[in-house]
Amino acid sequence: MKEVNITQEKGAIHVKGELSFDTVEYALEKTKVLITYDDTLILNLEAVAYCDSASLAFVTAVLREAKRKRTKLLFTKVPSQMLDLSRVSGLDGLIALTEV
């Protein structure tokens, strides 16, 4: 079984492991409860070891939840694989993902 871990520390949500079809549902459940109302959070993706197109569904669902809770969500240290997927799918203009 592929694994993903979601933790929160100092205003950032950290995703570690795989963001794939096998793990995004669990990752989304864990991440949604960490998003608070009227806040600013960082979603740190530095420790994502593997991702597939399901990771983009995860990102858009997390953005939707943050918007619902009026929380500003910043993505940081996005894996190059995820950036490539967003470019190929045409989502790079809609989702502000960066490697920095």
C-alpha positions in Angstrom: 0.0 0.0 0.0 1.3 3.4 -0.9 1.5 5.9 1.9 0.9 9.6 2.4 1.2 11.5 5.7 -0.3 14.9 6.5 0.9 17.0 9.4 0.6 20.6 10.5 3.3 22.7 12.1 3.7 26.5 12.5 1.0 27.6 10.0 1.9 25.0 7.4 0.4 21.8 6.3 3.0 19.3 5.2 2.4 16.5 2.7 4.8 13.6 2.7 4.8 10.5 0.6 2.8 9.8 -2.5 -0.1 11.8 -3.9 -1.7 9.4 -6.3 -5.0 7.7 -7.1 -4.4 5.4 -4.2 -3.8 8.1 -1.6 -5.5 11.4 -2.5 -8.8 10.6 -0.9 -7.2 10.0 2.4 -4.9 13.0 2.0 -7.8 15.2 1.3 -9.8 14.0 4.3 -6.8 14.7 6.6 -6.0 18.1 5.0 -9.6 19.5 5.0 -9.8 19.3 8.8 -6.6 21.2 9.2 -7.8 24.2 7.2 -9.2 26.8 9.6 -11.5 29.7 8.9 -10.2 33.1 8.1 -6.6 32.2 8.2 -3.5 32.0 6.0 -1.9 28.6 5.5 1.0 27.2 3.6 0.7 23.8 1.9 4.2 22.4 1.8 4.6 19.7 -0.9 8.4 19.4 -0.6 8.2 15.8 0.7 5.9 14.5 -2.0 8.0 11.6 -3.4 5.6 10.7 -6.2 2.5 12.2 -7.8 0.2 11.5 -10.7 -2.7 13.4 -12.2 -4.8 12.7 -9.0 -2.5 15.2 -7.2 -4.0 18.0 -9.3 -7.5 16.9 -8.1 -6.2 17.1 -4.6 -4.8 20.6 -5.1 -8.0 21.9 -6.6 -10.1 20.3 -3.8 -7.9 21.8 -1.1 -8.2 25.2 -2.8 -12.0 24.8 -2.9 -12.1 24.0 0.8 -9.8 26.9 1.7 -12.0 29.3 -0.3 -15.1 27.9 1.5 -13.4 28.7 4.8 -12.2 32.1 3.6 -8.6 31.0 4.1 -5.7 32.1 2.0 -3.7 29.0 0.8 -0.2 29.3 -0.4 1.6 26.4 -2.1 5.3 25.9 -1.6 8.0 23.6 -2.8 5.8 21.9 -5.4 7.5 18.9 -7.0 8.5 19.4 -10.6 6.5 16.4 -11.6 3.3 18.1 -10.3 4.3 21.3 -12.1 4.7 19.4 -15.3 1.3 17.8 -14.9 -0.3 21.2 -14.3 1.3 22.6 -17.5 0.3 19.6 -19.6 -3.3 19.7 -18.3 -3.6 23.5 -18.8 -4.1 24.2 -15.1 -0.9 26.1 -14.6 -2.8 29.4 -15.4 -5.5 28.7 -12.8 -3.5 27.3 -9.9 -0.5 29.3 -8.5 2.0 26.5 -8.0 5.7 27.2 -7.7 8.8 25.2 -6.8 10.0 27.9 -4.4 
